[in-house]
Amino acid sequence: MRENTLHDLWRRDGTAFTGWLTLPCAWSAEVMAHAGFDALVIDMQHGLADQAEMLAMLQAIGTTAVPPLVRVPWNEPSVLMRALDAGAYGIICPMIGTGAECTAFVAACRYPPQGARSFGPTRSMVAIGADYVARAGAYALTFAMIETAQAMENLEAIAGVAGLDGLFVGPWDLSLALGFDPPVGFRDARLLEACDRVVAVARKRGLIAGLYAGSAAEGLAMAARGFRLVNIATDTALLQRGAAAAVTEAKGGPGASGGPAGYA
């Protein structure tokens, strides 16, 4: 059975710094996997990969011990189950707004009697181990995204769902939902107050607090506030910035903006 290194990191109260994968490419996923991230997230919501490309990316990440997570496009059982059957170590589910929605999400990721996940771990039993089903709880991490005003209102109910592993803040959607002028950024006291509340509720419930940050500097700052699953880089943004920097150096002109930091 392959080890899920996230568990040991979190037992030591460490922060897992992740890379975000939006490019539908096994090769770029493999390069990111060898870069030293603590985990990688394949973004099936705003990224460009389809199911077949996700599988190839999971296989590429599997050349390392880096745990692969998948942000699914929506809270839909068949999508959740297929990502786990393909070998994802965990799911980040967007737009969870109520305890009932979170309950449905977690149930789709847990085998009976804890949940309603259908049996068929096609690749998981090969890539993770033959005893995958018996230990699936360690490889089906469940993170509910907190990114709406409704989610903030129902935060305690969401966090109280049995079998949930963590809360994951989507700061840009949350900023929009709370009526802030986007993007407010992590220096905005209103967003930081919401983030701190998520951390506090997660700690009270024994959950991991996660968050999408657009840079290492932002990620370190949010880790200091208690987040333990923190994105610090996105493949598209890295490519944009690296390409723009090379052109700027060669031509000696002003650099391009590099585009948005990502989508969360």
Residue pairs with C-beta under 8 A, 6 or more apart in sequence:
1 128
1 129
1 130
1 131
1 132
1 135
2 65
2 127
2 128
2 129
3 65
4 67
4 89
4 138
4 139
4 141
5 38
5 65
5 66
5 67
6 16
6 38
6 39
6 67
6 89
6 90
6 141
6 229
7 138
9 15
9 16
9 38
10 16
10 208
10 228
13 228
14 228
15 38
15 223
15 227
15 228
15 229
15 230
16 38
16 39
16 228
16 229
16 230
17 37
17 38
17 216
17 219
17 223
17 230
17 231
17 232
18 37
18 38
18 39
18 40
18 41
18 69
18 229
18 230
18 231
18 232
19 32
19 35
19 37
19 39
19 40
19 41
19 231
19 232
19 233
19 234
19 235
20 40
20 41
20 43
20 212
20 231
20 233
20 234
20 235
20 262
20 264
21 28
21 29
21 32
21 40
21 41
21 42
21 43
21 47
21 49
21 57
21 234
21 235
22 43
22 46
22 47
22 48
22 234
22 235
22 236
22 262
22 263
23 29
23 47
23 48
23 49
23 235
23 236
23 239
24 47
24 48
24 49
24 50
24 53
24 57
25 53
25 57
26 53
26 56
26 57
26 59
26 60
27 60
28 235
29 40
29 42
29 56
29 57
29 60
29 61
30 60
30 61
30 63
32 40
32 61
32 235
33 40
33 60
33 61
33 63
33 64
33 66
34 63
34 64
37 66
37 233
38 66
38 67
39 66
39 67
39 68
39 69
39 89
39 229
40 61
40 66
40 67
40 68
40 69
41 68
41 69
41 70
41 71
41 92
41 231
42 49
42 54
42 57
42 58
42 68
42 69
42 70
42 71
42 88
43 49
43 71
43 263
44 54
44 70
44 71
44 72
44 73
44 79
44 83
45 71
45 72
45 73
45 74
45 94
45 263
46 263
47 71
49 57
51 82
51 86
54 70
54 83
54 86
55 86
55 87
55 123
57 68
58 68
58 86
58 87
58 88
58 123
58 127
59 87
59 127
61 68
62 68
62 87
62 127
67 89
67 90
68 87
68 88
68 89
69 88
69 89
69 90
69 91
69 92
69 141
69 143
70 83
70 88
70 90
70 91
70 92
71 91
71 92
71 93
71 94
71 145
72 79
72 80
72 83
72 91
72 92
72 93
72 94
73 79
73 94
74 93
74 94
74 95
75 93
75 94
75 95
75 96
75 101
75 104
75 105
77 104
77 108
77 116
80 91
80 93
80 105
80 108
80 109
81 108
81 109
81 117
81 118
81 120
83 91
84 91
84 109
84 117
84 121
84 124
84 136
84 139
84 140
85 120
85 121
85 122
85 123
85 124
86 122
86 123
86 124
87 123
87 124
87 127
87 128
89 128
89 139
89 140
89 141
90 139
90 140
90 141
90 142
90 143
90 165
91 105
91 109
91 140
91 141
91 142
91 143
92 143
92 145
92 168
92 210
93 105
93 142
93 143
93 144
93 145
94 145
94 147
94 170
95 145
95 147
95 148
95 173
96 102
96 105
96 144
96 145
96 146
96 151
96 158
97 148
97 150
97 151
97 154
98 150
98 154
98 157
98 158
99 154
99 157
99 158
99 160
99 161
101 158
102 144
102 157
102 158
102 161
102 164
103 161
105 142
105 144
106 115
106 142
106 161
106 162
106 163
106 164
107 115
107 116
107 117
107 163
108 115
108 116
108 117
109 115
109 117
109 140
109 142
109 163
110 116
110 117
110 136
110 137
110 140
110 163
111 117
111 119
111 133
111 136
114 137
114 162
114 163
115 163
117 136
117 140
119 133
121 132
121 133
121 136
124 132
124 136
124 139
125 132
125 133
128 139
129 135
132 139
141 165
141 166
142 163
142 164
142 165
142 166
143 165
143 166
143 167
143 168
143 208
143 210
143 229
144 151
144 158
144 161
144 164
144 166
144 167
144 168
145 151
145 168
145 169
145 170
146 152
146 155
146 158
146 167
146 168
146 169
146 170
146 174
146 198
147 169
147 170
147 171
147 173
147 174
147 177
147 264
148 173
148 174
148 177
149 177
149 178
150 177
151 158
151 174
152 174
152 178
152 194
152 197
155 167
155 197
155 198
155 201
156 201
158 164
158 167
159 167
159 201
159 202
159 204
159 205
159 207
160 205
164 207
165 207
165 208
166 202
166 207
166 208
166 209
166 210
166 228
166 229
167 198
167 201
167 202
167 207
167 208
167 209
167 210
168 209
168 210
168 211
168 212
168 229
169 194
169 195
169 198
169 209
169 210
169 211
169 212
169 227
170 212
170 264
171 183
171 186
171 191
171 195
171 211
171 212
171 213
171 264
172 182
172 183
172 212
172 263
172 264
173 264
174 191
174 194
175 182
175 183
175 184
175 188
175 191
176 182
178 190
178 191
178 194
180 188
180 190
180 191
184 190
184 191
185 191
186 192
186 195
186 213
186 218
186 221
186 222
192 225
195 211
195 222
195 225
195 227
196 225
196 226
198 209
199 209
199 225
199 226
199 227
201 207
202 208
202 209
202 226
203 209
203 226
208 228
208 229
209 226
209 227
209 228
209 229
210 227
210 228
210 229
210 230
211 222
211 227
211 229
211 230
211 231
212 231
212 262
212 264
213 219
213 221
213 222
213 230
213 231
213 232
214 231
214 234
214 237
214 261
214 262
215 232
215 233
215 261
216 232
216 233
218 232
219 230
219 231
219 232
220 232
222 230
223 230
231 262
231 264
234 261
234 262
236 259
236 262
237 258
237 259
237 260
237 261
237 262
240 256
240 258
240 259
241 258
244 255
244 256
244 257
244 258
245 255
247 256
248 254
248 255
248 256
